[in-house]
Amino acid sequence: MELSNIKRVYLIGIGGIGMSGLARYFQHLGLVVCGYDKTSTDLTDQLHNEGIQIIFDDHSDWIPMSFRTPDSCTLVIYTPAVPKNSEILNFFINKGFELFKRSQVLGIISKGMFTIAVAGTHGKTTTSTMVAHILKDSGKDCSAFLGGISSNYHSNVLYGKNNIVVVEADEYDRSFLTLYPDLAIITSMDADHLDIYGDHAHLTESFKLFASQIKLGGKLIHRKGLPLDSGFTYAVEEEADAYANNIRVEKGDFYFDFNHGSICICDIKMGIAGVHNIENAVAATEAALRLDIPADAIKSALSSFKGVHRRFEYIIKTENQVFIDDYAHHPEELKAAIKSVKRLYPDKKLTTIFQPHLYTRTRDFVDGFAEALDMSDELIMLDIYPARELPIEGVTSNMILERMKNKNKFLCSKQEAIELVRRKQPELLLTVGAGDIDTLVQPLKQVLQHA
């Protein structure tokens, strides 16, 4: 496929964070962009306001006439999250269109560019957004395809005027194997997506294959302790090729020192909270140094980095009340988020609201979820968000609750959770999950602010 020939783009599942980034990219190039998604969201509303036509009924009759006949000027992109029985998906298949996955298109876009790819079962969205912000803020510049909405740029796609592109490399469905980066970062390789991989060994194998696809002369940066045979290591509070130490909290802000051989960048103030984000910052700093960005520019960029929507995002931050929202949906992510909250606010009682994401993930990591959530002082549990999955007999949120030692826990509907928060007025509230728990953020904010 030659992107230079494309005049029209149709995206099936356009409302996804990665798909919407591609929609914006092609819209920016001046192409006709349309798409389908099953539900309207704030993100699809934004795309509509940017001039992108979107339908929410899975009926092929709604597909515009200019997209109904295959030709070399029309590109159809789909996400594997779209059900295989989708009428719109099957319309394009039956008409003889060549369909491309989002990851394939990213691979084609980045093919002729200096590509920085950030992979990992967690940490990749924040790290890739950090790298992109350092490049932008320092004046080095880049384009970027991100897996979240950058709070600095209010978008998931950035447009640069040079040949550098930062890409979040997604391991789901082995998507990252379409990329051949010049510089790669791997943040983590914990077991996940076992509905796709079957077991941790096959997931590890895919990460190793991704690492092997780095271009000749390219570099791999990875967290110390990962089962990789080569590469430059980084860590927090332990020695590695690059590492952070002297970590401290001053007036609610995290500070640390970056060390790499004879290089020391001291007293870096983080624009966002969390030890796990300091770890991400070490990886991003190392990547920036390899692009010859000066240390003082990196330090300045990290202090002005506002993070990513739903990644340790402050909703309320006052003397008496704190409300943080986070995307964490894997046991290791939950542990990192809860540890960071407790380190910041050791004297406050933590109430966590958690929505499990996927039946398979709940089943596969039930003990890990119970262990992580036991770190909270109080837990409000929601039902499992199914996403692309059908229910699995016996797999419910209660599986986690039954394994928890903490007795201060409640199973609630979303509305019941709002009412419980209204009554209890917790001083420290954390909402976590990757489903539609984000729809509770504004209602919860209102009941806390108008008690």
N, C-alpha and C positions, 0 to 999 in steps of 0.2 A: 504494500500500500504506500502510495506517495502522498504525504500530507499536503504538498504544494498543490495537488489537483482538487482537494476537497473544498466544496462550497456549502454543503449542508451536513449537519450532525444531529442524529437522534440518539438520545440516551435513555435506556430502559432501566429505571431505578435512579432517576436523576437527582432525587433528594438525599442520597447518601453523601457523606462528607467528601469522599474521594471523587465520586461521580460529579458532584456539583462543582468541584474544582476544575474538572475538565470542561464542564459546560461554560464556566466563566472564562477559561482560557480561550476556547474557540470563539466565544462571543467577542472577546477582546481582539481577536484576529479579524473580526468583521464578517464571520460566517453566520448563516442562518442556523440557529440552535433551538431544538424542541425536545420534549421528553415526556416520560410518563413516570409517575410514582403512585403508590397506593394511598398515601395520606398527605394532606397538606400540613406543612410545618412552618415555623418562622423562617427556616432556610429556603424552602420553596417559595415563600412569599417574597423573600429578598430577590431570588432569581427572577420571579415574575416582574418585580419592579425594575429589574435591570434589562427587561425586554425579552425574556426567554419564555416561550409559550409552553405551558405544562398542563397535562390532563391527569385526572385522578380516577378515571374509570377504565378498567382493563378491557376496552372494546376497540377492536381494530378500525371500526368505522370512523373513529375520532382522529386517526392518523392523517396529517395533511396530505393533499394530493401530490405535492412535490417529493414526498418520501415513499410513494407507493410502488415505484418501479426501480429495480436495481440499476445503478450506473456508477461509473468511476468517480463521480463527484459527490456521492453520498456515503457518509460514514455512519454505521450503526454500532453503538457501544452498549454493552450490557454488564450488569454485575451478577456474579454467581448467587447473590442473595435473592434474586428474582426467582419465584417458583417456576419449575420446568413446564407447568401447565398454563402459564400466562398466555392469554390470547394474543396480546401484542407481540410478545417474544416469538410465538409460533407463526404469526403472520409474516414476520421478516424471514424466518427460517424457511417457511413454505414457499415464499416468493423468490427464494434463491439469493437473498442478500448474504454477503460474507459478514459475519458478526465478529466483533472484537471485544475481548475483555478490557476493562479499564487498565489493568496492569500491562497488557500488550501495547496499548496506545501510549502509556507512559514510557515504555521501553523504546518505542519508535520516536517519540518526541525528544528523549534524552540521548538518543543514539549518537548524534554528532556534537554533543556538548560535554563539557567537563562536569561529570556527575558526582555529586556527593549523596550517597544513599545511606539512610539511617534505618536499621532494622532492630527488632527485639520484641519479645512477647509483652514487654511493658517498658515505658520510658521513651519510645521512639518518637511520639508526637511532640512532646516537650523538647526533646533534644534536637530534632530536625528544625523546629521553630526557633530555638535558641541559635542554632548555626546560621539560619537565614537572617535572623535579626542582627547578629554580629556582622555579617557580610553587608547588610543594608546600612546599619548604623555607622560602620567604619568607613563607608564610601567605596568599599570593594565591589558591592552590588551582586545581585544574583536574581534568577527566577526561582520560584519554589512551588512545589505541590505538597501541601501539608494535610495531615489527618485530623486537624481541628481548626477552630477559628482563632487566629492570632489576636490577642487583645491589643497589641500595638497597631495592627494594620486592619483589624476588623474584617479579615478575609482568610480563606484557606488557600488562596493562590496569589503569588506575588510575581510581578513582571519586572525583569531586569533588562539592562542594555548591554549585557556582555554574554559570554558563552558559558557561564556557570549556572548550573541548576541544582537545587537541593530537593531531594525526593524522599518522602517517607516510604520505606520499603516494607510492604505488608506481607507477613508470612501466611496469612489465611489463604487456603486454596493454592499454596505455593506460588502466589502472585509475584513475589520478589525475584523469582528466577527468570523474569523477562528483562532484568536490569544487569548492566555490565559497567559498574561504577569505576571511577578513578580513585575515589576515596570512600571507604565504607566504615560505618560505625555499627557495632552490634552491642546493644545495651543489656540484653538478657536472653536466656534460652530456656526459661522454665516451661514445664509441660503445659500445653494449652492446645486448643483446637483438636482434641483427640477424636472428635467426630470425623475429622478430615484425615489425620495422620495415623490413627489407630493406637500408637504408643509414643512415648517420649523419644525413643531411639530413632524413629522415622522423622520426627520433628528436628532432632539434632542433625540428622543426615542432610536435611534440606538446608539448614543454616550453614553447614560446612560446604555444601554445593554453592550456595550464594557467595560465601567467602572466596571460593575458588574462581568465581567469575569476575573478580576484580581485574581490571585491565593490567597488562604488562607494565611494570613500573609503578603501579598504584599502591596504595597503603590501606591496611586494615587496622582499625583502632577498636579494641573490645575490652569489656569489663574483665578485670582479673578474676580468674577462677573458672571461666567458661571453657568447655571442652573443645578448644580450637588449637590447632598445631602450631600456628604462627601468629604474628601480629603484635602490635604495640598495646600494652595493657594500661588500664587506669583503674583507680580505686579511691575509696574514701576512708581516711583514718587507718590505712595500712599501706605499706610500701608497694609501689608498682612503678612502671616506667613513668607514669604521671599520676599524681595523687593529691588529694586535699587533706590538709591538717589545720590545726588551730581553729577548729569550727566552734563558733559561739553565737549566742543570741544576745543582741544589744537593742534594747527598746523595741522589741518585737521584730527586729530584722536579723537575718542570718548573715554571718561573715565567715570567710575562710581564706586560707592561703593556698595558692596553686604552686606545685613543685614539679619540675621536669629537669632532671640533671642540674645544671648550673642556673637554670631559669627559675626564678621565684617571683610570682605576682602576689604581693601581700595585701591583706586587708580588702579583699574583694567583697563588696556589699551586694547581696542578692536582691533583685527586684521582686522575687517570689520566695515563698517559704518552703522549708522541708529539706532534710538531709538527703533524701532521694533526689531532689532537684539540684543539690550541690554535686552529687555524682554525675547527673546529666551535664552540669556546667563544666565539669572537668573534661568530659569527652568533647563537648563543643569547643572549649578553649584549645584543646590539643589540635582539633581539626583546623581552627582559625590560625594557629601558629604555623601550621604546615602550608597555609596560603599566604604566609608572610604578612599577616595583620599584626600591627604593633601591640605590645602588651597593654599599653595605656588605653588603646581603643577598645580592646577586648574587655578590660575592666569597666570602662564607661558603659559599654553595651549591656553587660550583665546587670549593672545597677539600674538601667532603664528598661530592662525586659519585664513586661507586664504579664507574661505567661500566656496560657491558652484557655479559652472558654471551657469550663468544666474540668480543669486540671488544677486542683487545690485553689479554687477561686473563692475569694471572700465575697459573700453576699451581704453580710452585716459585720462590722468591726467597730464596736464601741467598748467603753470601759466595762460595761455591765453585761454585754451580750455579744457573742461571736457565732456566726453561721458560715460554714465553709461547705462548698459543693465540689465533689470530685467524681471522675469517671471510673474510678477503681472497680474492677469486676473480676479480678483474679485474687486468690488468697495473698500472694506476695505484694500485690498493689495495695490491698486493704491494710496489710501490716505496715507498709511504708507510710500510708496516709495517716493511720491512727497513731503511729509512733511520732510522726512529725507534729500532729495536733497536740499530743500530750507533752512533747518537749517544749512547745511554745506556751502552753497553758497548763502547767503542772498542778495548779491549785484549783482548777475548775473541773466540775463533774461533766464528763463527756457523754452526750446522748447521740447515738448513731442510728440513722435510718438507712437500711440496706434493701435493695431490690436485686435478687439473684438474676443473672442473665444466662438464659439457655438451660434446658433440662439436662443436656449432656454434661455441661460444665458443672452444674450443681451435683450431679451424680458422681462425676469423676473426682471432684475436689471437696467433697462434703466435709471431711475431717479438717482440711486446711481452712475452709471458711469458718468452721466452728472455733478453731484455735485463734484465728485472726479477730473475729468478732468478740471473743471473750475478753479482749483487751479494752473494750468499751465499758463504761460504768453502767450504761443502760442501752438496750437495743430495741428498736422498732423495726420489725421484719415485714416486708411486703411479699406478695406472691411472686412467683417466678415470671419474668418477662420472656415469652417464648421466641420472639424474633422469627427466624425462619423455620423453627422446629414445631413438630406435633408433640403433644404430651407423651410422657413415658410413664407407664403405670408404676405407682409407688414413689415417684420422684416429685417431692413438694418442698416448699420452704421449711416445713416442719422437720424434715430430715436434718437440717442444720441445727434448728432449735433443740432437738432431742439430744444432740451431741455436745451442746454447750454446757459449761459448768456454771456460768453466770445465770442466776435465777431472775434477774431484773430484766425481763424480756417480754415483748408483746408481738403477736401476729395481727396485723391490721390491714384493712383495705386502705387505699390512698386517702379517702375522705376521713376514715377513722384516725389515720395518722395525723392529718391536719388538726382534727379536733383534740387529739391527745397533746399535741404541741401547744395548742391554744390554752389548754388547761394547765399544763405543767410549766410552760415558759422556761425551757432549759437555758442555762447560761452559756452553754457551749454545744452547738449542734453541728453534726456532720452528716450530709447526705451523700451516699455512694451507690454507684451502679451505672450500667451502660445501656439500660433500656429506656423507658419513658419516664423515669423518676425525675428527669429535668422539668417535667410539667408541674411538679410540686414546688419548685423553687420559689416562684413568685407568690403563690398562696401561702407558703410557710413564712416567707419574708413579711407578708402583710399581717399575719396573725401574731408574729413576734413584735412588729413595730407598732401595732395598734392594740396592745393588750389593755 
